[in-house]
Amino acid sequence: MDYDPQELEARWRERWSESGRYEADPDADADDATFVTVPYPYPSGGMHIGHARTYTVPDVYARYRRQQGDNVLFPIAWHVTGTPIIGAVERLKKGEEKQLSVLKDTYNVSEDTLSDLETPMGWARYFIEEHYKKGMQSLGLSVDWRREFTTNDERYSKFIEWQYRTLRERGRLEKGLHPVKFCTNEEQPVTTHDLLEGEEAEFQEYTLVRFGWERDGESVVVPMATLRPETVHGVTNAYIDPEATYVVADVEGETWFVSEYAAAKLEYQAHDVEILETVEGSELVGQFVENPVTGDEVPVLPAGFVDADNATGVVMSVPAHSPDDYVALQEAKADTDYLESFGIDPADVDAIEPIPILDIDSEDDEYGEIPAKSAVENAGIESSDDPALEKATKDLYNKEFHAGRLKEFYGDYAGAIVEEVRDDYKADGIDAGQFDVMQEFSEEVVCRCGGDVVVAEQDTWFLSYDDPDWKQLAHDVADGLDAIPDNTRDEYHHTIDWLNGWPCIRNYGLGTRLPWDDQFVIEPLSDSTIYMAYYTIAHRLQDIPTEELTQDFFDTLFYGPEAADEADERALELRDEWDYWYPVDYRFSANDLITNHLTFYQFHHGELFDQAQWPQGIVIMGMGLLEGEKMSSSKGHVVLPGEAISEYGADTVRFFLLNSAEPWQDYDWRDDLVGSVHNQLERFWNRAQEIIADPGPEDRPELETIDRWLLSKLQDTVRDVTDAMDESETRSASQAAFYNFEEDLRWYRRRTDFDRPAAKWTLRTVLETRLRLLAPFVPFMTNELHEQLTGTPAEDAPWPEPDTEFDDETVELEERQVERLTEDIRDIIDVTDSDPETLRVYVAADWKRDVFETVVDQGDNVGAIMGQVMQDPDLREKGNAVNDLVQDLVSQTRGQDETTLHAQLELDEATTYERAADFLAREFDADVEVYVEDDDDIVDPADRASKAIPFRPAVHLE
């Protein structure tokens, strides 16, 4: 029977669908209940191969737990909350060329279907049904499809309304001014999921140093932003972009000079701003501004490198402590023509010297009196274009923060380390009216709609993640997690510590309206924190009228009959199902969701549910690449699962995705490697067909040593795969079950006669076990082959357990010796370029074996070993030969485990090689003779026998 994945996989998909194979209901007879989830997709576009891996990894674990006897729930739903789908629809209706190209060329949307996508839910439904759902079903995901929903469904919204009313009642929601990411195009707050660029951007609070300027007799504030307010004593000059647009504005009753964009950002940050005049930056060039702390007058120089859109658009220069500023000052001094074009005397600029404001505690004296100068010169930096400048700046900033002591003119702060006093120094400056503050992002942020995103102060409802008691609850949840990989637990704790209030509403978009103010919509990350609980009852809620899903109904469902005045019996029935499945055993999710969704998930479960319902485990997944580059739908750099499955088959796609990296590691889809996996699976199929056609006897015949060796290796493999699966190490598990064991089979095929009944029985036993081990990874092929072999699909057979009857360390050791001897002989033949007619193998003499026993007993303590062996008169007579042997054996045994060493003591080397003589004769087409070094009838024409030591026989080729 030839391997035809398309025909084979279509049959199994139909069987699964018709039988409802993966529809999970509470079952008291199951060993355990396992609940596995993965973030529901956001269908703003089509499913690509990166998504395929995201959803296949948890499917493998779900299938594994079913074979372990668990009743497993693996559901899926669709996240449509927010504005990305609305924005995509708008771009489609406008006929944007780029949007049309992505739809037609990347996702194969036909021309006559485009009109169906011109409503948000029409768009969502198309990609749900035609991409995600078809793709998941084609991959064979073992999903309970009865439980699917969208976050725009009325019943789901009732569930979210219950959640947010409950959080408000418990004081976890507050209203007030709060910094948010604000799209200037959509005129509403946005979150990570709404962003095209800057997903990792963080809020940064800049200190605005309020420099003063006399403009036409009027006092004007020229605020300059810095993250290092303590450096204000070292300011020597300022820079401005002379060609950018600036404004003179009334800000809270004061006159400020800032960039046009800065004025808009200040207004977003709850300042009263009135533009009085629009000017060019050149107006400030050549002017002097007063340092509010020192009273010094410093010049403002022109500089094209100033980004007028960043912070206030005017920057102060501290060349003693900023390598960037030091290089910029040197370049300004050198460009005399540029200075003169603005009426600036180059001699005045040339006279500017760096002002050191701190000393660095350092043992290596890496930095001198002017640290920035030392940093630049040490790195060989000659221009502001040198990429090494960024690192030099970062390194110096870090050093000064942790080890910089402020100089004497800092008064009460003199001698203090910057790290210890920066915040207090900043607060004092604000109180004194010398400083102000402004929020900015750590990098550029752009909305999916294309609009600029700024930090805005909004009067909004936000989740009070900064409440200490709520933080402690989240920490408790994180402590109880099985975090995979383990280092992610620290990342959860770190995120919990820095999270502040989270704005949870938007002005418009798809999703659930805020229950007490329906002009707002709950934003995407905030409505997706406990939806896993909804899965447990989603299919049964369909029988209950929407208007009857009240607060009391959900209180009863999740908190029991005492939570409502009149307990709804239907809610109590649903409570039984929720309680059966909850908590979530493992959530498989992306690494970039640690800093938002996955931590919110822990906050909300900690607050809303008892500890028994808190998440049990989270497995993190890495990013997918395509031919070495990041996948991009907008650039058409994606592979669609349907196309890959059509070419290679679903089992091949699954196996490559699972086998190329552990879940938390990045992986790279490469067509040539995927094709290779297909060929390997086809060879596996063909060999399985040979075994199925001639499976050998039902009852176990008498086994030879080589059969027992393979069966012993099989038990090792079962343990290795099981251990890896328990840790969600899908790559390690699939490697052990498939590739690693294939190496054992290759050796077995070289060593045995397949016509033997014992060999046929052994291969059939091995195949049956491996099919069960591989069933979670390649379910189509393994189910088919296992059914052909046994009458039962692999997924319906129990997960293999090691059969201790076949555990045999001695047999494995014997075979390892034969394999090592074979490799040694092959190396000798290759080096000598010989074609021997006779191979002679010499096993070490008994006295050498006695020394080996002493080495095993004493370990690597050469003195103790020699002290013991020299008590034997016969060994003492051998003198240096014993000493040399001990040295060799200590080196040989160092690092070996005790089990192996003691198994070697039981091994009869001569018998092992004699049993392998026929194999060696076939392998090398030569006569094979085995001798023990001190045999009376030994043939040793080259005097090789004396070179033998235990487990490293000497070899002679003739």
N, C-alpha and C positions, 0 to 999 in steps of 0.2 A: 504494500500500500504506500503510494508516494505521498510525500509531505506537501499538502496544499493548504496553507494557513487560511486563505480566504474562505474556502469551502468549510473547513473544519471549524473555524471560529464562528461563522454564521450559524452553524448548527447549534453550537453551545449557547450562543446568545439567545437563540429562539427557545431552547430548553429552559434556560434560566428565567426568561420573561414569562413563559407560559406557566411555569410551576411556582412563580413567586418565590424563587429559591432564597432570596436575601431579605424577605419581609420578616422582620423580627418582632415577635410578641413575647410578653413575659412567659417564662417557662420554669416552673418549679423543679423540673427534672434535670435542668442543665446544671453543669458543674458550677458555673458562675456566670454573671452578667458582665459583659464588657461593652463600654460605650466609647466609641472612637469618633472624633470630629476633626474637621479641617475648615479653615475660613471659607465661608461661602463666596463664590465668584461674584465679581462686579461685571456684569455683561455690557460694558460700554464698547466692547469690541469683541472680536472672535477669540476662540481658544487656540493657543499655540502650544508647541511642544514643551515649553517651560511649565505651563499650567498642567500638562499631562503628568509631568513628574510630581508636581505638588499633590495631585489627587491619587496618584498610584501608590506612593509611599504608605499613606495610612491604609489603603486597601490591602496591601501586603500584610500589614500587622493585623487587620481585621480577619483576613483569611487564616492567618496563623492561629489566632485565638479560637476561631471556630474549630480547627482541627484539634486544638487542645481540649475541646469539649465545652467551650463557653458558648453562651447565647450572646451573639454580637449584634449591636446596633451601629450601623454606619450610614448616617443620613446626609442629605445635601439640601441646600436652599439657594436663594438668589438675592444678592444685595443690590438694591436699586436706589437706595436712599441718596439724596444729595443732588448735585447739579451737573456732574460730568455727562450723563446721558442727555440731559436737556441741552447742554452746550453742543454735543455731537449732533443732535437733531437740528439745532439752529444752523450749524455749519452745513449740514446736508441740504436744508431748505434754501440756503443762500447759494447753493451750487458751488461751494468752495472746491477748487480743483484738487487740493491735497486730500480733502476728506473723501471725495469721490474716488480718487485713486486708491486709497487704502481699502475702501469698501469693495471696489470692483476687482482690483488687481491683487490685493493681499488676501481678502476674505471671500472672493469669488461670489459677491452678491450680484445677481443678474439685474439687468436694466429694468425689467418689468416688475422687480420686487422692491426697488428703491422706494416707491411711494408708500409701501407698507411700513417703512421705517420712519415716517415723518411725524410720528407721535412718540413721546418718551416710552410708553409701555409697549408700543408697536416695535420700537427699536429693541427694547429689552427682550421682548418675547422672541423676536427673530434670532437673536444671538443665543438666547437660552436654548431654544428648540433646535436650531439648525447647526449650532457649533458646540456649545458646552454639553448639552445633554446627549447629543449624538456621539460626540467625542468620548464622553465618559462611558457610554454604553458600548461603544466600539472597543474601548480598552478593557472591557470586562470588569468594570468597577462593581463591587458587591454592595451596591447602594439599595437601601429601602426607599424606593421612589414614592411610596404612599405619603411620605412625610414632607415632601418638598413644598415650599411656599416662596413668595417674594416679600420683601420688607415693605411693600406698598399694599399688601393685603389688609383688608379691614380687621380681620381677627388678630393678625399679628400686631396691628396698631393698638388694639385694645390691651394686649399683653405689655406693650411698651408704655402705654399710658399708665397701667398699673405700676410698672417699675418706677416711673418718674414721680407719680404721686407718693409712692412709698418713700422714695429717697427724700422728697421734699418734707414729708411728715417727720422724718428722722433727722432733719437738719443737715442733710448732705448736699442740698442745693441752696445757693445764695444768689442774690441779685445785687449788682453793683458795677462800678467801673473796673474794667479788667483788660490787660493787654491781650490783643488777639491778632491773628493773621487776617488781614483785611484786603480783599480784592478791590482795587480802585475802579475796575471795569464793571463788575457785577454789583459793586457797592454793598457787599455783605461779607461777614466773616467766612473764612475757609479753613480747612484742616488738611492734614497730610495727604489724604486721598484725593483732594481737589487740586493738587499741585502738579505742574508740568516740570518745574525745576525748583530746587531748594528744599526737597523733602526732609533733608537732615538739618536744615537751618535751625538755629537756636536763638532765642531772645537774648540780646546783650544790652545791658544798661550802660550807656555812655555817660561819663561826666562831662558836662559842658562848662568849660572854663570861660568865665564872662569877661573877656577882654573889652576895654573901653576905647572909644574913638570919638574925637571931637569932629563932627561933620557940620560945617557951616554954623558953628556956634552951638550945635545941639549935641548932647551926649547920646551916643549910640552904643549898644551892646553888640559886640562881634563874638558870638559864642563859638568856641572851638572844641570839638569832641575828642575825648581820649578815654582809653581804658586804664590809663596810668596817671591818675590825678596827682600822685606824689611827685611826678617829674616836673611840676609846674615851675619849680625854682630853676630848672635847667633850660627854659625856653629862651632861644636866642633870636628867633624870627618866626614868621608865619608864611604860609603859601596860599595862593588862590589861583583859580583858572581864570585868566583875564578875558577869555572869549565866552565863558559860560554866562547864563542869565541869572542874576541875583535880584533880590528885592530888599527894599527898606519897608519894614512892616511894624505895625503896632502889635506887640505881643503882651497881652495882659497889662496894657497901659504903659509899656516900655517900648522904645524904638530899638528894633533889632535889624542887623544886616546879615542875611543868610541867603542861601541859594533858593531859587524859586521852588524847587522840589522839596527842600527842607521846610519851607513855610507850609506847604500842603501837609507834610508829615506831622508837623507840630500841631496843626489843626486837628488831624486825625487823633492825636494823642491828648485830646481834651483841652487844648489851649485856645483861648480867644485870639484869633489872628485876623488882622485887617491889612491888606496890602496897600501901602501908601505910595510906593513908587517902584518901577521896574528899571533896573540898571544893569550894566555889564560889570563883570568882575574886575575889569581894568580900573574901575573907579577907586578901588581900594589899593591897587598896586602902588608901591612907593610911599604909602602912608605909614604912620607909626601908631601902634595900638598899645594900650597900657596893660601890663600884667596885673591882674587884680590882687595877687598875693604879694609880689615883690615891689610893685610900683614902677618897674622898669618899662621904658618905652622900647618896643621891638619893631623892626621894619616888616612890612608885608611884601613878599617877593612874588613875581609871576612864576607859574609852573604849570605846564601842560599835563603833568601826571596827576594833578588833583582831580578827583571824581566829584563833580558838583552834586551828583545825585546821592552821594554817601554822606550820612549825618548832616552837618550844616553846610558843607561845601567849602569851609575854610579850616585849614589844619595848622596846628602849632608844631614847631620843629624843636626837637631836643637832640642835637647832634652828638652830645657826649654819651648818650645811652640808647640811641636808636641807630643801628647800622644803616637803615634806610635813610634817615635824616642826615647822617654823616656823609654818605655818598652824594645825596642830593645837594648838600651845601657845597661840596667840592666842585660838583658840576656847575652849580650856579656861579661860583667864583670864576670858573674857567670861561663861561659864556658871556664875555663882557659886551659883545654886540647886542645880545638879547636884552641885557640889563639897561644898556644905554638907550635902546629903542623905547623904553618906558620912562626915560628921564632919571634913571637910578645911577648914581656914581658907583662904578665897580669897586673903587677904593673903599667905600663904606661897607660893601659886602665882604670884601677881602679882609676887612678888619674883624669880622665876626669870628669869635672863637668859642668852641664848646665849653659848657659850664658843667663840671662834674658835681653831682648832688648826692652821691653815695659811694661807699667803699664795699667791695665784695670780699666776704670771708672765703678764702680759697687757699688750699695747700699748694697748688701747682703754679700759682701766680700767673694764670693764663691771661688775665686782663690787667692792663695798666691803669694809670690815672684817668685816661679817657677810654673807658671800656669799648665803646663803639668803634673807635679808631683801631684798637687792638684786634677786635673781632674781624673787621674788614681786612686789615693787613695780614692777619694770621690765615685767613681763607683765600688770600690772593685776589680779592675782588677789586675790579678796576672800573666797573660801571654799574649803573642801576639796572641794566639789562641782564646782569649775571644771575643765573638761576640759584647760585649758591647764597645770594643775599638773603633770600627768604629764610633759609635754615639758620644762617648766622644771626639774623634778627630774633628768630624764635628761641634759639639757644641762649642768647644773652638775656632776653626777657625772662626766661625761666630761671636763669642763674640769679639775676638781680631780685626776682620776686622771693626766692627762697633763701638767698644768702646776702642780699644787699642791705647795708646799714646806712641809714640816713645821716647826712653830715650835720655839723653843729648848728647851722642856721635854721634847722627845723624846730628849734625850741624844745618843747616838751617831748617831741618825737625824735630828737637827736639820739643817734646810736641804736634806734630800734630797727628790727628786721622789717622789710616792706610787707611781707606776708602777714605779719602780726598787727600792723597798724593802718593798712590802706583804707579799710572801711571806715575806721574812726576818723582818719584824716579827711576823707571825703565828706563824712557827715559834718565835721567841723566847718569845712569850706561852704557847705550848703547853708548851715546856720548863719555863717558870717556874710552870706550874700555873694560870695566869690564864685560859687559853683551852682550849676543847675543840672538837671538830668534829662536824658532823651533815650528812648528805646530804638534799637536798630537790630537788624538781622545779622547773623554771622556770615551769611552769603546771600547772593541774589535769589529772590523768590519770585516765581512766575506761576500764575494760575493756569489751569488747563484751558480756560477761555482765552488765554493770551494776555490777560491783564496783569499789571504790576501788583505785587502784594506788598503791603507795608504793615508796620506795627501800628495798631490803632487802639485807643482806649475806648471801650464800648460799655454802655450800660446794658448788661446782659445777664442772663442766668448762667451760672457756671457751677460745675461739680467741685466741691471743696476738697480736692485731693491733698490740700495742704493742712487739713485738720490732723493734728498729731495722733489722735486715737484711731482715726481711719487709716493713717499710714501704718500704725502698729498692726492693725488687722491685716493689711496687705502683706506686711513683712511676715506675719504668722502663716499666711497662705503660702508664700514663697518658700518658707522654711520646710513646709510639709510636702512640697512638690518633689516628684522624681524628675529633676531637670536634666534633659539630655540635649547636648553634652553638659556635663556638670558645671562648667564654668559659667553657664548662662544664669545660674542662680544669683551670682554676684551682680550680673547686669540687671536682673529684676530689682534687687535690693537698691542698687544705685539709682535706677529710674524712680522707684518709690520715694527715695530721699529727695530728689530734686524736683519732682512734679509739684506744681502749684495748682491753683484753681484752673479748671479746664472749661472754656466756654462751650456749652452744649447745644446751642440753638443757632439757626440760620434764618435769614429773612424769607427765603423761598427755596423751593426744590422738592423733589420727591421724598416721601417718608411720612413719619407720624407727627401730627401737630402737637405742640405743647398743650397738654390737657387744659390748663387754666388760662391760656392765652393763645388762641388758634391762629394768630397772625404769624407765629413762629413755627419752624420745623426743627425737630430734634436732629442734630447733625449725624453723619454716617458713623463716626467712631463711637459716638455716645449711644446709638441705638443697637450696637452689636456687641454688648458686653456679656449678656446672659442668655442670648437666643438659643444656646445649646439646651436650656431647660424647655424651650418651646418645642424642640424636636420631639421630645418624649410624648407629647400629647397633640401634636399638630394635626394628625390624620383624624383624630377623634373629635377635635373641636369643630370639624365641619358639620357635625350633627346638631350643634348648638347655635341658635340664632345669635347674630352678632350683638344685638342690643342687650342680650342677657349675660354677656361677658363683662360683668361689673367688677368693681374693686373688691366687693365681698366675695365674688366668685373666685378670683385669683388668690385672695387671702386664704380662703378655705383650701384651695388646691395646694398651695405651697406651705401653709402654716398650720393646717388642720382644722377640725370642727370648732375649736374654741376661738378661732380668729374672727368669726363673724357671729352676729346675733342669731341668724338662722343659716345653718350650714346647708349648702346646696348638695344634694346627694350625687348629682352628676360630677361636681367638683371633687367630691371625696373618692369617686370611682377613678377619676383621672389622677388623683393624688397617688393612688396605688401604683399606677403605671409609672408616674414620675419617680416615685420612691424606688421602684424596681430598678430603673436604669441609672438614676443619679447616684454618685457624681460622675462627671466625665473622667474616664480612666486615662485617656491620652488625647491631647490636642496636638495635632501636627500643624506647624505654622512657620511663617517666614521670619528670618532673622531680623528684618527691618521693622517687624511689628513688636519687638521687645519694648521699644521706647514709647509705645502707645497702646495699641489694642490688647496685647497680651498682659500688660501691667494693669490696664483698666479692668480686664477680665478678672484679675485677682482682687482688685479693690471691690468690685461689685459683688462677687461671690462672697467675699469676707463679710460684707455688710448685710446682704440680703438673705443669706442662707446659713444654717448651722455648720459647724466644722465637718460633720459627716458628709455634707454635700459639696465641700470645697474641691476644686480640681486636684486630681491625683498626679498627673504628669503632663509635661509639655516637651515635645520634640521639635527642635528647630531645624529648618531646612535652608540650604544655601541657594545661590543664584545660578541660573542656567545661562550658558553661552552657546552661541551657534558659530561653529567653525572659528572659535577663538574670540568672537566679538559678542558684546551684549546684544540680546535680542531686542528688536524695536519694531513694533507694529507700524508706527508712523513712517518708518523708512523701508518697510516691506522686508525687513531682515528677520523673518520668522519661518518656521516650518509648521504647517498645520498637521495635527494628529491624523486627520482623515487621509491626507496624502501619504504620510509615512506608513500608516497601517495598510493602505492599498498596495504600497510597494513592498513592504517587508513582512507584514502581519503584526497583529497586536502583541503576540508573545515576544517577538523580537524587539518591538518598541519598548515594551515594559522592561524586558531583561536588560536592555542597554541602559535605560534610565536608572534602574536600580543597582546595576552592577558597576557603573562608571565612577561612583563616589558614594561615601556615606551621606545620609540625608542632610546633615548640617554642612557638608562641603559643597563648594561650587562644582559644577560639572560642565562638560563641553560636548554638545551634539555634533558629531562628525560623521558624514555619510559613509566614508570608507570603513569606519569602525563599526557602524550599524550594520553594514552589509556583511562584515565579518561575523558578527553575532548571529545573523540569520544563517550563514553557512554552518556555524557550529551547532546551532539548534537542529538544522536539517540532518547533520551527521548523527546527532544524538537520536533523532527520530529513526533513522535508518538502522542504527545498531539495535535500538529497542525492538524494531520490527523483526529483526533476526532472532532475538531472544523469544519474542512472543510466538513466532512460528515454530520454534523448537525449544520449549521451556524446560525440558528434562523431566525427571521423576518428581512426583508429588512429595514422596517421603524422602527425607534427607539421607543420601548415601554416605558412605565413609569418606571423610574429607582428608585431603592431603594438606601438608604444611602450607603450601602456597594458598590454598583455599581459606584456611584458617587465618592466614595473614590478611587477606583481603577483607574477610568478615570482621577481623579485629579493627582494621583501619576504618571500616564502615561505622563501627560503634564510636570511634573517636570523632568521626565526621558528624554523627547525630548529636553528640555533645557540643561540638563546636558551633553547629548551626543553631541549636537551641539556645545556647548561651548568647550568641549574637542577636538572635531574634528577640530575646528578652530585653536586650538593650537597644532595640530598634536599629541595629547595625546591619542594614539590608545589604550593603556591599560585602561585608565580611561573611554574612550568612550565605549569600549566593555564590561567592567565590569558593567557600568551603564545599558547598553541596555540588557545584558543577565543575569549575576549573580545577580546583585542587584534587578532587577525587578522580577526575579524568587522568591526572598524572599517575595515580595509583592503578587505575585500570590499564593504562598503557604498559606499565611494568608487569601487571598480571598477565596481559596478553602475550608479552614476550616470554613469560616463565611457564605457561601452562599449555596443555593440550585441550582444546575446546571440545573435542569429541567425548571427553570423559563425562559420565553422568554427574559426577560431583561438581565439575566445572559449570555444567549447564544449570544445576540447581543453585550454585553459588551466584552466578550471573543473574538469574531470575530474582533471587532474594535481594541482591544488591539493587537491581532495577526497581523493584517494588518500593523499597525504602527510599531511594533517591527521588522517585516520582512524588512521594508524599512530602519530602523535604522541599522539593521545587514547586509544589502546587501553589503556594502563595505568589510566586514570581511569574510563572508561565502557566496559568490555570487552564487554558484551552488545551494545549498539548498534553499536559500531565493528566488531566481528567480523561482524555481520550485514550491515552496509552494505558493508564491504570485500569480503565474499564475493559479494554481489550485483554489485559493480562489477568484481571481478577473478577471482572463482572461488576465492579464498583468504581465510581469516579474517585479520583484521588482526594478531592475536597471532602468527600463523605467518609473517608478512612481516617482513623485516628492518627495524630502526630506520632512519629516513631519515638520509641524510648530505647535507650541502649540495652542490648541483650548481653548481660554480664557473662553469659556462657561463652561468648566469643571473644571476650577481652583476654588478650594473651600478650603480655609485654615481652615474653621470651621469644615467641614466634615473630613479633614485629622486629625485635632486635636481631634475630637470625637473618631475617630478610634484609634488614638495613646493612648487615655485614656483607651479604651476597651482592647487594647493589653497590656498595662502596668498593668491593673487590673488583666488580665488573668495570667500574669507572677507572680504577687504578690501572687495570690491564689495558683498557682502551687508551689511557693517557700514555702508557709506556709504548704501545704500538705506534701511536701518532708521533711521539718524540723520536723513536728509533726508526720510524718508517719501515717496519718489519712486517712479515707475514708468517707468523710462527706455525710450525707443525705440532709442537708440544708446548703446553703451559704447565709449569710446575708451581704449586702453591705450597709454601712452608709455614706451618703453624708453630708459634713460639713453644719452647721447651717448658716442661712442667715447673722447673725452678723459677722461670720468669713469671709463670702464673702465680706462684706463691708470693713473689714480690708484689704483683698486682693486687692480691688480696690485702696485703699490708697497706698499700697505698690507699685502697678504698677504706680501710679501717681507720687510718691516721689522718686522712685528708692531705693537704699540701704542705704539711710540716716536714720538710726534708730531714731535719735532724732527728725527729722522732721516728721516722721511717727507717733511717739508717741504723739508729740505735737498736731497733727491733730485729731487722733482718740480719745484722751482724752477730746476733746471738746464735745464729745457725752456723755451725762450723763449715758445712758444705758451701754455704753462700759466702762466708768470710774468705774462703780460699779463692773465690772468683774475683775479689778485690775491685779493681776499677770497673770491670764489666757490670757489677751490681750498681755501683755509683752512677754510671752512665745510664743504666736502665731506669733507675729511680728518677733521675732528672727527666728522662723522656716521658715516663708514665705520669709524673706530676703535671707536666705540661699538657699531656693528652687528656687527663681527667679533670683538669681545672674548669670549673663552670658547669660540669655535667650534673644533672640532678641525681639524688640518692637512689631513686627508683631504678633508673637506667643502670647505674653502677652495680647495684646489687643483682639486677637481672643478668648483667654480664658474668657475674660469678657463677650463675647457674648454666651458662651457655657452654656447650661442647663445640668449640670452634671447628675441630677436625671433621666431626660428623656433619656440621652445617655445610662446609665446603664440599664434602663428599656427596651429600644429597644434591648439591647444585652442580655437580660435575657435568651431568648430561646437558644441562642448560648452557654452561660455559663452553662446552664442546660445540654446541649448535651456534652459539653466539659468535665464536671466533674461528669456527671451522678448524679445530685443532684437538689433539688428544690432551686430556687434562689428568694430571697426576697430583694427588694431595699427600703431603708428608707432614709428620710432626718433627720438629728440629732434632730431637734426640732419638728418632727411630733408628733401629739397627740396620734396616734395609734401605735407608734413605739414598736417593739418587740426587747428588748435588754437585754437578760438574763445575759450576761457577762459584761455588762457596757462598751461596746466597742465604742458606738456611739460618746462619747465625745472625742475620740482619732482622729476623722476625721478632716482633714484640707482641704481647697480647692485644688482639683485635686489630693489629696492623700486620697481616702476614707478608712475608717476603715472596717475591714472584721472580721466576726465571723463564725467559722465552727462548725456545730453541727452534 
